[in-house]
Amino acid sequence: MLLMEGTHIREDSDGSERGPSERDVEDACADTCKETRGMVLAMFAPQNIDRLVTISRACLRAGRDLVIDLYTARSRRDGRQH
């Protein structure tokens, strides 16, 4: 299963609609991770710390291990965005 980043949270110009919250995304990702056999891959910009936390929390809820690439690990360790 491959999950690709493409969500955004915003109100329309008239304030009538709002996209999914990070909690909604976390719930959907946790459900997908629980229901999917084998590897689940998630693609998102490593600079998006909110999404990294969301995916991490979803993995914990689903009993999955989170494996991140070296670029993401380093950017988080250094506390800066590349």
Phi, psi and omega in degrees: 000135178239120176257125182246138178295134177188009180269159173210156180242120179195159171264148171292167183303330178269001178076012187275336183232153178221139178287182181293145176281167175299327178295320177299317179295317178300314180300314181296318180293319179297317178298316180298317180295323179291322187275343186265130174274143178085198187285140172242126179250137177237129179247125178201161180291128181295342177287344181276085185296326178299319181289323177299316178296318179300313180295320179299314180295322178297319178298315178300315181296328183268358182072029180257157173269138175263124177241125180242158181282166183297324179299313180295315180300316182292318181295327177286320181295317182284345179071023179226161180257134181264000000 
